[in-house]
């Protein structure tokens, strides 16, 4: 399941250096243990005698490994920066070689790295052979980790931008439709128009306050649907009936903001606008284990097979007859939940449409 974007801006993360110190320490401790065991079995030494050399050598690599990751983070080698950063990495590798050679010379009287007192030039050559390219290997590994993290951050930015675009499409679409309905009552029934404007102001205030929010509690989402239904019931008068079947244990669930309102709008406007008979919209929520089930059902005219097929294609523009509600909901769910959701459209018999959504059940937290 994809991580879900919230309303906070993305700030490029820095590597958690405490974690890298711990990982480097654990890696080199394991490396020292492996080499000490191998040396003891090959040379007939005791494990403790072998460990004295291998653990000290491995421990000295811990800060150099963190240095390699630090360089990959702060001075990455790129197509543009390489004239500046490659000499920096070469200089760091040379410093590592020199420090390790000096360390061997300084500690040989106590640790006895060599049977006979070593010559510095020999130690330096050995250090170059053992350490120079190994440091480059860790710099390369650091680059791979840094690039992988930045790719994830870039994907998250693109995903959030796409979600904001999809959500932004809902506001003018909804506003246009509602104002169009109100305009029909301004002269003929001004009191009715005033009631609808009051409901609309509530909806718009909420939309503006939640402009950058991707998820809300189901209880809050249903309150928006209820305000919208109030507007439409004024318009349709006795021709619209809305049945609410809301399980109390679902109200705390997390759902995408403005997910249900476009679906209910689609059911009312496209399902009943051409009918003279009573139309019923059912809104149902249920919890089944770790899954939240949402259903918006109507007994209107339904959708032809060609329209259902079109909704399985890339996002449909708002000037199509059914596009902005169903296709936008489908795309937003795909962006937010990936494969961890279900979105099903099913024609009803003899007429109407079922929209079924299954989401992971997560309690909503304002933090």
N, C-alpha and C positions, 0 to 999 in steps of 0.2 A: 504494500500500500504506500502510496506516495505520501511524503510529508505534506499537511494542508496549510496553505498560505494564510496568514492572519493580516491584521490591519497595520502591522508595524513595518517600516521600511527595512529593506535588506541592507545590512552593513557587511562589507566583505570581512570575513572572519580571519583572525590570525591563528597561527598554529598554537595549540595549548602546550607551551614549552614544558610545563611540569609533567604532562603526559609523555612527551618525547624523552625526557630524562629517564622516566620510569621504564619506558619501552626499551630504550638503549641499554639501560642497566640490566634489565632482564635478558635481553638478547646476548650481551657480552658475558653475563654470568653463565648462561647456557653454553656459549662458545668456549669459555674457559673450562667448564666442567667436561665438555666433550674432548677437548685437547688433552686435558690432564689425564683422563681415563685412557685415552689412546696412547699417550706417552708412557704411562705406568705399565701398560700391558706389553709395549714394544721393548722398553729398556729395562724391564725388571725392577723399576723403582717403586717405592711406596707411593700411594695416591697423594698423600700430603706433600711429599717431596716434589712431585710433578706439579701439583696444584699451586705451589709457591710461585713458580714461574708463569704459568698460564693465566692464573687469575689476576696477577699484577699487570701482565701485558694486556689482558682483556679490559681491566678496569681503566687503564690509561686511554683506551679507545673510546670510552663513553663520552667524555667531553668533545672529542674530535668528531664523533658521529653527530652529536647535537650541532656542532659548528657547521658540518656539511649541510644539515637540514636548514639551519639558519641562513646560510648563503643561498640555498635554493629558494627560500621565502623572500629574502630581502634583496638579493642580487641575482635574479634568474638569468640564465643564458638564453637570449632570444635572438631572432634574426636581426633585430635593431641594436640590442644592447651588448652583443658579444664582444665588440672591440674593447669595451670597458670591463665587462664582467669576467671574461676568460682569463685575463692577466690576474684578476683578483682571486679566482679559484686556484690558478697555478701557484700564486704566492702563498695561499693558505695551505695547499698541499706541500709546498716546500717547507713551510713553517712546521707542519706536522712531522715531516721527515726529520728535520733538525731537532725538534723538541724530544722526539723519541730517542734519537741517537744520543743526545746529551743526557737524557734520563738514564740510559743504559750505562754510560760512562760514570755518572755520578753515583749510581746505586750498585755498581758491580762489586765494590769492596764488601758490601753487606749481603747481596743476593747471589753473587757469583754466577752471572750470566755466562761467563766464559771460564774455561779451565785455566787459561793463562791470561794475564792482564791484557785487555784489548787495546788495539791501536785505533784511534778515533776515525781515521780514514776507512778502515775496514768496517767499523760499526756503521759509519755513514752510508757506505755502499749497500750494506745489508738492509739498512733502514729504507733506502730508496727502493730497493727491490721488493721489500715486503709491504711498504706503506704508501708509496706515492700513488700508484694506480688504484689501490684499495680505497683511498680517500675519494678519488674521482668516482668510483663506483657508488659510494654513499651519496655524493652530490647528485649523481644521476637518479638514484632512488628518491632523494628528496624532491627533485624536479617532478618526477612522476606523481608523487603524492600531492604536491602543490597544484599541479595542473589538473589532476582529477578533482580536487576540491573546488577549484575555480570553474571547472566545467559544470559541476553540480550547482554552484551558485548562479551561473549564467542561465542554466535551464530553469532554475527557480524564478529568476527575474523574468524570463520569457513567459513562463507559465503564469506568473502573477499579472503580467501585462495583458496576456490573452484573457484572463479571467476578468480583469477590469474592463477590457473592451466589451466582452460579452455582457457583463452586468450593465455597463453604460448604455447598451442598446435598449435595455428594458425601460429605462426612465422616460425618454422621449416617446417611445411607443405607447407606454401605459398612459402618459399624460395626454397625448393626442386623443386617444380613444375616449378617455374620461371627459375631457373638455368638449369633445364632440357630442357626448351624451348630454352634458349639462346644457349646451347651447340649445338643445331642443326644448328645454323647459323654461328658459329665461323669460320669455314673453308670455307663453301660455300658462305656466304654473310657476311663478317666481318663488313661492314658498318651497316648492320641491327643489328648485334649483339651488336655493340657499342651503337646504339640508345636504345636498350633494356636494356643494362647495366646502361645507364644513368637514364632511368626511374626507374630501380630497385634500384639504389642508393638513389633516392628521396624517394621511399617507405620505404627502410630500415632506412634511417635517421629519417623519421617520426616515424616509429615503435619504434626505440630506444628512441627517445625523449618522446614518450608517453607510455613507457613500463608499467608504474604503474598507468596510467589513465584509468578509466572505462568508462567515458562519455565525449563526445565532441559535438560540434555543428554539425548539419546536413550538413552545408556548408563545414566544414572541412572533414567530413566523405565522402562526395561526391567527394572532390578533390582527396582523396586516391583512390576511385573507378575509377575516370577518368584516373589517372596515370596507374592503373592496366589495364584498358581497352586499353590504348595506347599500352601496351606491347602485349596484346593478338591480337589486330588488325594487328600488324606487323606480328604475327605468322599466323593468319588466312587469311590475305590479304583481298581479295574481298568476302570471304565466311562469314564474320561477319558484321552485322549491329547492332548498338546500338542506341536505341531511348530514348532520355531523355525528360521526362515530369515532370519538377520540378516546383512546385508552389512557387513563391517568398516568400510567407508568411510562408513557412516551413523552410527556411534556418537557422533561428535562433533557431530552436527547438533543444532540448537535445536528443541525441541518444547514444546507447552504441558504444564505440570505436571498430572499425573493425567488425561491424555488417553486413554491406551491401557487403563489398568486398568478403567474403567467399560465399555469396549467388550468387553474379554475377559470381564468379569463378566456382561454381557448375553448373550454367546454361550454361556457355561456354564450360568448359572442358568435363562435362558429357553429356551435351545436344547435342554438335556439333562435338566432336572429331572424331566420326565415320561416319560423314555425309560429302557428297561432295557438297551438295547444299548450298545455302545462308541460314544462320541462323540469327534470329533477337532476340535480348534481349531488353526488355523494362524496364526502371527504372522510376517509377512514385512515386511522393510524393504529398500528399494532406492534408489539414487541415479541419477537420469537428468539429467545436466547440472546445471542450477541448481535442480532440483526434487527433493524428498524424497518418496518414495512409501511409504505405510504401508498394510498390509492386515491385517485381522482377519477370518478366514473360519472358518465352522463348518459342520458337516453335520447340524445339529439340525433342529428342527421348522420353523425359519424364521419369517417374519412374514407374516400375511395382508395382502392389498392395502389393506384399511381401515386397518391399523396403519401401513403405510408412508405412506399419505396423511396420516394424523394427524401424523406426524413432520415433515411439511413445513409444518405450521401453527405458530403461536406456541408457545413453550415448554410442554411437557407436564408436568404435576405428577407428583410421585413416587409417587402412589398409583395410577397407571395401570400396566398390565402390563409395558410396555417403556419407560416414559417417561424416567427419570432418566439412563440411560446414553447413549442415542443422541441424544435431543433436546438434552440438556445439552451434549454434545460439539459438535453442530451449531451451537448458539448461541454457545458460547465461541469456536469458530473464526471465526464471523462477526464477533464483537467484536474479536478479535485481528488478523485478517488481511483483513477486508473481502472484496473480490473477488479477492484474490491467493491463494485456496486453492480446493480442490475437495473436496467431501464427498459420496460416492455410496453409496447403499444398493441392493443388487441381490440378488434372490432367486436361489438356486442350484437346479440341477436334479440329482436329483429333489427334494432338500430342503436347507434350510440358508440361510445369509445371508452375503453379502460386504459388508464395510464398507471402502471405499477412501478414503484421504485423501491429497491431494497438497498439500504445503506448499513455500514457498520454502526452498531449502537455505541455511541460515546457520550457520557454525560457532559453537558455544556458547562464550561468554566469561563467566567469573565476575566480571569487572570491571564 
